[in-house]
Each structure stands twice: as structure tokens, then as C-alpha cells.
Amino acid sequence: MDIKSVLGILGKLLMLLAFFMVAPIFAGIFVPNPSGANELPEFQILALLSEQFESVDWMSDHRVASDVGSFVLAFLLTFAAGLLLKTLFPVNADSLTPREGFAVVGLGWMFFTAFACVPFWISGVMPNFTDAYFEVMSGFTTTGSTVIDGRHLPHLANAIESLPHGLLFWRSMTHWLGGMGIIVLTLAILPTLGAGGFQIFRAEVTGPSKTDKLTPRVKESAKILWGVYVAMTLLQTVLLCAADREPNIPKRIFDGFCHAFGTVATGGFSTKNASIGFYSDNLLYQWIIIVFMAAAGSSFALWYLFLRGKMSALLANPEWRFYMLIIALFSAVIAYDLYRSWNEAGELAGMEATDQATSDDAQKIEAARKWTTDGYETDNDYDEPFHAATYSTFQVVSIITTTGYVTGDYDQWTALAKFLLVMLMFVGGCAGSTGGGLKVVRVMVLLKLGVREIKRLIHPRAVLRVRLGETVVPEPLIANISAFFVLWMLVIVFSTVALLIMQVPLTESVMAVIACVGNIGPGLGKVGAVGNFAFLPDLAKWVLSLCMLMGRLELYSVLILFMPSTWRK
């Protein structure tokens, strides 16, 4: 292991990360801050900073000063650390092997999170470093789970909507940087690392096949992927701004960018407490997000080919066809289930629990009244087929792409609908997308492998191949996918046991781990659509942070760091 080269590359990455911290400074200055939580706790150095420059208009507001000042200090700290590592440890590109590639990616993401959470911590918004680390790890890994809660953080009386806009923008921007991968971005814009660049590229991209490149040069492939990513982000931002009814133009643009970051990166952080449920009366806004979530859950390499004029690239791809089939089928089933159950609930809600009614009937009537009239579901109604289809399709696409946006409390849906959503949590997006989960192509191979083994029992001497379309899947790749699935399930089991030992309830333990390993965001129960992760003990948040990282880097780039042989010369 060439530790010096690894540290030198990490130094370059930190310097790049520092420059991205400039964007939230402008958001903090120019976008009007939300009302509520006017007195944020702040570190003494930030209070001193605002006093020294209180003659500057925006510095006279202590919330803005704390917001902007935290990013100035974080920028200086991150850049200085990166410059120090880059200077002390020159990179030897010829020495980079797969081991160095895994080390750069695994350690790099941990370094990014540690430095990127500094603004949350030193601004006083999250006085507990564990909370700040969890929130930013959730951002970078595009998970979207949050610990921001008005009861857990009393100074944020209105929860997410109380955050200063600089921090709110940075929170969403961590999604965008982590979605395509900040290391892939580094390969695109920094001088090439020679043959070693491919080792780093392989360690960060998702999917079972890590060797496919759009061009012979890794740097050019990285540029293409990020080019498509940026174009898709800008297009969605424009469309969201046009569809939004917010009268304040800077705020409309701000929300448009933040929701585009969360959509294209399949992350799920929103600027609203109700997530996209805030736009429950704006179906156009919802459908724009649905379309872009589905696009982001597809391979970006396929979109590049599509944009180059190869219109058949998508339809000819068996993984993409199966992905769209799953979306269509699950959306239709859940839409029908919502429409039927909502109308039945409406009828029940109008009934009286008479003496002839059983206690079972009385419970059903009470549940129906609660669902159709109370809380989060007030603006959601499924009595029209199109509305039911919209809410169903939105949640199906959000879960399968592991975006995690919500438009309603799906914990109130029927058992069938919730079970189907949990199934989708295991599937994930396509290989080469920003989505998490197992990936559609792996699910396809596992299903076909199961069918092949059944056929082999009937025809033991037959030569049976696993095919995706016209392509025969190599046996080593099948073994790799099978091993990945076993490891993925073991991580879920052991992590769940760890949370249970910490006395976290069973439902919350299982769903929190699945939501984090799959990079989904919300689960069920207290960690569901209208819940958060704030109630968990600190140790559980560290376990789940590791789960998020393993899910985003597809296990191997993290697990290999715990192998002693990785560090031997």
C-alpha cells in the first residue's frame, strides 16, 4: 500500500471540496432566511466575527453571520488541510493499484464528511458532532435520512425550514456532489493520474461491472458522465422554477436548485418539512420530479448514448426495460389499492359505530376517520383515479430510485402498499445510475440464476447459461453478484442486531438499517415518511453512518479497509 500517494490524493480532494463551500456563502447572503429560530447558538469565534463586521448589512444579522462565517472557517480549514497533505505527500501515479483505489475512495468519503459537516457544527445548528456527521454522511451518500427535529434541536423550532439558507443549500449540495461522486469529478477536472485513475474510478462507480468505460480514457468518461449530470440538473431546475408558485424569485430559484440536487442525485433532502408533500396542490411540480427521478435511476451512460442519437439505447437495454416494467406494475397495483381503500375508508368514516357493530368495525371506522381527516394526509385524497395514480407513481419511483422524497405519510397506507414499497427498497436503481439498493441488473441475474438452478434439477446434464437479452452473463460475474447479495444481507442482519442491542425497537431497527444500507432515506415507523432518526442513540447513528457509506460504495470499498492484507506492502 502506497500510503503517501493515498494521502496526497486525499489532499487534492479536500482542496476541491473547499471550493464547493463558496456556493453556500452566496446562498446565505442573497436568499432571505426563513422565519423562526432567530437565536441560534453560536461558537464564540462566530459571535466575535459578526461583531467585528457588523457595519456590513448582512453581517448585522447574527443568523446570517453565523451561517456565512461557519463556511468561511470551514473553507479555510478544509483548504489548509488539503494543501498540507498535497505538499507533504506527493502522488506517484505509477504506484496506484486497486488497493490504493479502494483506500482513496473509502477513506476519501470519510474525510469529506468530517470536513463537510464542520459548518453545521461550528455554526451551532448541530452542537452534537455526531448529528452533524450523520446528516452530512446522509447527504453525500444520497440517503436522505435526517436528524433535524424541533424537539431534538429546540433552537430549530420549525425543523428543516428553520435552517439558515446557506446550510440548507449545502445540505442539498452534498447530495449532488455525492450522487455522481466527487472523486469521479476530480478525475474529470484535475490532471490525469495515469493508469491509476482507472483504479480509483472502479472503486467509486456503482454496478456489478466496473470495467465498462464510455471512452478509452477515464478522464474523458468522467467528463461525459458529469456533463450529462449537470445538464439534467440545470434542465430540471428551470422546469421546477417555472412550475413553482412561490412569488419570491430568489426563493423559487433556491428551492428549484435544492430539489433538483435531491432528485438528480436520488438523494431526497428537501427545503420543506413536508418534503414534496408541500406541493400537494401542484401536480405539475410532482410530475416533473417523478420524471427526473426515473431518469436519474437509469444509467447515465445510456442517457449519453441516447443524447448522441442512439435512440434505441434505452429500449434495447434489458435492465432499463425491466426497471420501467417494475415501476409501471407496482404503481398500478398501489394506485388501485389506494383508490379502493380510500373510498372504502370514506364510506366507513361516515358510518356510526352502532350497538350492532363489532369492536373490529369500530376500530376500522376510527382508523378510516383518522386517515381521511387527520394530520399529514389532509391535502392528500385518492378518491380520483388520477390523484391515486400520481401519489402511487411518485412514491414507487421515489423508493425504487432510493430518492426518498415523499408526498404523504405512506405509513397510513394499506399493508399491501407498504409491503410492496419495502420490496422496492431492496431493488434500487439501474447500474450506472445515482440510485442505491442492490441494482436492477443484480436482481435480474439472481432471478434468472434461481430459474436456471430449477431447470438444472430437471435437466442435470444440460448446459444452461444466464442471459441478459442476447448477452451471456459470465460465471465469475454471477459468482460476484451472488457473493454481493450475501454480504449485503449479512450487513443488514448484523447492523440490525447492533441496533437491537442498543434497545432500539424492532421495526425501527430493521427499517433504519434497510433505509441506510439501501441509501433510501425514510423507512417505516418512527423512521418513516413523517419521522426522522433524531431519537436514536449516538452510537446507533455511527453504525448507520457506516451502513450508508457501505451502501453507497457497494460494500467492497469499505470492507476492504478492514482487511489486514490491504495495508501490507
Secondary structure, DSSP 8 states (H G I E B T S, - for coil): --HHHHHHHHHHHHHHHHHHTHHHHHHHHHS---SS-------HHHHHHHHHTTTSGGGGSHHHHHHHHHHHHHHHHHHHHHHHHHHHS---GGG--HHHHHHHHHHHHHHHHHHHTHHHHHTSSS-SHHHHHHHHHHHHTT-------TTTSTT-TTGGGGS-HHHHHHHHHHHHHHHH-HHHHHHHHS---TTHHHHHHHHHS-SS-----SSSSHHHHHHHHHHHHHHHHHHHHHHHHHH---S-HHHHHHHHHHHHHHHHTT----SSTTGGGGGTT-HHHHHHHHHHHHHHTS-HHHHHHHHTT-THHHHT-HHHHHHHHHHHHHHHHHHHHHHHHHHHHHHHHTS---TTS-HHHHHHHHHHHHHHHSGGGGG---SSHHHHHHHHHHHHHHHHTT----SS-GGGS-HHHHHHHHHHHHH---TTSS--SS-HHHHHHHHHHHHHHHHHHH-TT-----EETTEE--HHHHHHHHHHHHHHHHHHHHHHHHHHHTT--HHHHHHHHHHHHTT----SGGGSTT--STTS-HHHHHHHHHHHHHHHTTTHHHHGGG-HHHH--
